[in-house]
Amino acid sequence: MGNGSIAVVGAAGFVGRNVVRSLAGRGDAVVAIVRPEDAIPENFPAEVRVLDAGDEDALTAALGDASRVVHLAARSGGIQLQEAAHRDLYEDNRRLTDAVLGASAAAEVDRVFLASSAVVYRSPAPDLIAETDPIVGPADEPTGYAWSKAADEVVAGWSNRAGLVESVVGRFGNIYGEEASFDPTRSTVVHGLIARIVDAPDGGTVTVWGDGTAVRSFIHVADVAAAIQLILDDGAGGTAYNVDTSEAVTIRDLATLIRDLAAPTVSLEFDPSKPTGPARRVPDNARLRSLGFVPSVGLADGLSATIDWYRTHHADNA
């Protein structure tokens, strides 16, 4: 690997700002690629470059002497957004990834980390999902977001095989933690539940989508940042890694834990008429563990910290 800086594309986002801090904390020089409309945290430990990451020429120039790129820029959100904006999500995400891969090749960077998602896997999956398991195709009727991530991986594979730019892939599970978006149109299940439960009146009732039997796994954003470092440094080129804890949790148990931590007097009711996605999606993190990854944030501790952050900042996220 080269000795240049690490460019983080999408650095102002939920995962991006944690990755920037983590990389800078170990001594890396970091270039933060952000959009004009992005809010930059105070004392951000990076050289900030403002541009549209989908503009390949502008991004090529912005990469400068970067030796590696972490590509996190994407439009994403919970099931509500994914079901409402299939084509827009697909087109926006594909445009960004094509630009990042093209700019990285033109700038002759050594390696690109590509953020993908566990939604690329086919459903249902009765056990832990390995990276070698099939990913979605047209017959699976994937969301636009899932299809964009699957296509990103395919295009990155072409670039690898053509010798244009080496890439590694992280397939993210359900990420949660402080500084996430609590916008109800974008928030994922953890953040949506926290907002509704914390904001519910004493003794009130919160409705949870589905019957509560769907099974997922959850990973704190600090552990995601640590996993990205490992994959960027030591991952095998052209290889995908599940970024997850692999700890199965039902949505009923998740909602109950959040309720018990945040507002024990609130009642939960489940609405099976609402969409819930596949019955089970729990990625196997054995390949990531082989690089030395061990999750450091337990679910209860991570949820408690996220609840506290929401209580402190909820006026800004209303």
N, C-alpha and C positions, 0 to 999 in steps of 0.2 A: 504494500500500500504506500501511496505517496505521503508526504509530510505536510501537505497543504491543509487548508481549513476544511471544515465540514459544513456544507450548506444544508439548511433545513427549510424545505419548501412547505409552506403552510405553518410557519413557526408561531403565529399568533393564536392558533387554535388550541383546543383543550389538550390534545396530546402533544402538539408542537411545542408549546411553551414549557411543558415538563421535560421534553427531550432536550431543548436548548439548555435549560438549567442543569440537567444531568451531565450533558457533554461538557459544558463549561466548568462544572464542578470538578471534573477529573483533569482539567487543564487543556482541553481542546479549544482551538480558535473556531468560533462559530459564526457563520453568516446566516442571518435570519431573512428569508424571503417572505414578505408579507404583502397583502393587498392595500391599496390606498385607504380603504374604509376600515381596516383593522385597527383595533385598540391595542397598543403595545404596553405591556406591564412596565411599571416603574423599575428602574435599575436592571433592565433586561441585559444579561451578560452576552451580548452578541452585536455584531455589526449589522445594522438593519438596512435592507435594500427593499424599496417599495416598488412593486410592479405587478402586472397581471402575469401570473405564472403560466398562463396559457399562450402567452406571446413568446414563441420559441426564440426569436432573435434577441429580445430583451432579456430573456432568461439566460441565454448563452453568455451574453456580456456580463450579467450579474454574477455568474458562477465564478468568474475571475480565476483565482488560483486554487479553487476548491479541488480537493483530491477525492472527496466522497460526497454523496448527496443522500439525504433522507427525504423521501417524497411522501408527505402526509396530506397534501392539499386535496380536498374532495368535498363534494356536497354529500352530507349524510344526515341521518336522524333515525328516529324510531319508526315503528311499523306504520304509523299514521302518515308520515311524510313519504315513506317508500311506496305506499299504496296510492298516494295522490299525485305523484310526479314521476312516473316511470321514465318517460322519454327525456324529460329535462335532466334528471339525475344521470341517466346514461350518457347523454351528449356532453354535459358539463364535465363529467369525470373522465371520459375518454379524451376530450380535448386537452385536459390538464396533463394526463399521463403521456400522451403522444409528445407534447411539448417538452416535458421533463426528460423523456428518453432521448429525444432528438437533440436537445440542448446539452445533455450530459455527454452524448457521443461527440458533438461538435467541440465541446470544451475539453474532451479527452480526460474525463474524470475516471478514477480507478474502479469505482463501484457505486451502484445506486441501491438503496433500500427502498423497496416498493411496499406501501401499506395496502394490504388486501383485507379480506374479511372471511370469517367462518360462514357467511351466508353463501359463499360459492359452492358449498357442499350440497349434494342432493339430499332430499328428505324422503322418507324418514330414515333415521339412523339409530338403531336400537342400542348401540354401544358407543364407546369412545370413537371419535372420528379421527382416523389417521390421514396424514397428508397424501397418502397414496390412494385414498378412497375417491370415487368418481366425483367430479364437479358438475355443475348444472349444464344442461343443454336446452334447446328449444322445447322439447317435450315436457320439461319440468315447469314450464311457464314461470321462469324466475322474475323477480322484480327488476326494474331498470337498474337499481343500485347493484344487485347481485350480478346482473349480466355485465355491467360496466367493470366490476372487479375481476370477473372471470376473463373478460376480454383483455384487461390490463395485463394479467398474468401471461396470456397467450402472446401478446405483442412483445412483452419483456423477454419471453423465451426466444422469440425470433431474433431479437437484438443480441441476446447471448450467443446463439448459435452462429450468427453472422459475424461475431467478433466486434460488434459496434460498441457495446458497453455491457459490462458484467453487472448483473443484478441479483439480489436476494430478496425474498418475499416474506413478509410477516402477515399471516392470516389472523387478524384480531378477533378475539371473542368479545363478550359484552364488557366494555370498559366503563368504569365509573370512578368518581372521585371529586375532590374539590376543584373548583373553577370550571366545572362542566356547564353547558347550557341547560338552563331550566325552562327555556321557552317551550310551552306545551306542544307547539307544532313540530319541534325538532328533538325534544328530549327522549332519551331511551328509557327502558322500563324502570331502572333504579331511580333515575332522577325524576321521572314523572311521578312515581309513587312517593318519593320523599316530599316533593312539593305539595302534592294533594293531601298527604297525611299531616305534615307540619301545619299547613294552612287550614285544615279542617277545624271547626269549632269543637270545644270540649264536649265529648259525648256524641259527636257527629258520626256520620257514616261515609266511607270512601268506597267507590266502586272500582273494582279491578277487572280489567278485560280478561275474558276467558273463564274457564272453570277452575283455574289454579293448578291443574295437573301438568301443564307444560313444564319441561325440564330444561334448564339452562345452566351455564356456569358464568362466573363473574371475576374480573381481574381489575385491581386498582391501577390507576394511571401511573403511579410510581413504579410498579412492577413492569408495566408496559415499556416505560422509558428504559429500564434496566435491560429488558429483553431486546429492545432495538439495538442497544449498544453491543450486546453479545453477538447478535446476528450480523450486524455491520462489520464487526471486527473479525469474527471467527466462523461465520456461517459459510457453508459450501456454495460457491457460485452456481446460479441457476436453480437454487433449491428453495422450497417453501417451508416455513416453520409455523406451526400453530402457536399463537401467543395467547396463553390461557392458563388458568389454574388446574383445569380438568376436574374440578370439584362440582358434582352435580347437585343442583338445588331446584326444587319445584318453585313455581311462581307463588304458590300459596305460602310456602315456607319463607320465601323472600319477603313477601308483603307483610307477613306476620312478624318477622324479625324487625323490619323497619318500623312497623307500628309499635312494637314493644320498646324499641329504642327511643322513638320520637314522641309518641303520643298514646300511651297505653289505654286511654279512655275511648279512643276512636274505634268504631266497629268497621269490619270489612265485609263487603258483599261482592260476589263474583258474578259476572255477566257472560254466560257462555255464548251469547249471540254476537259478541264482538270478536274481531279477528285476533288470533294469537300466534300465527306462524306454525312451524312444524312442532310435533308433539315433543320431540327431544332433539337438542343440538348441544353436544358437549365434546369439544375437540380434545384430542390426546396430545399432551405437551411433551411426550417422551423424547422427540427429536430435539426440542429446545433444551430439555434437561440434560441432554448429552453434551451440550455446550457449557454446562455448569449452572443453569438457571434454577433458582429456588425462589418461589414467591415469598415476599417478606411481609405482606400486609394481609392479615386474616379478614374474612368477610365482615364479622361483627365490628372489628376495630375500624376498618375502612368505611363502613356505613356510618358509624358514629362520627367520624371526622367529617364525612360529607354532609351529614345532617347539621353538625355544628356550623360548617361553612355556609350552608344554605340559610340557616337562621340569622347569621351575621350579615349576609349579603342579599337576602331575598328581595329587599326593596329595589335593588339594582337589576333583578332578574324578573320582576313582575311583568 
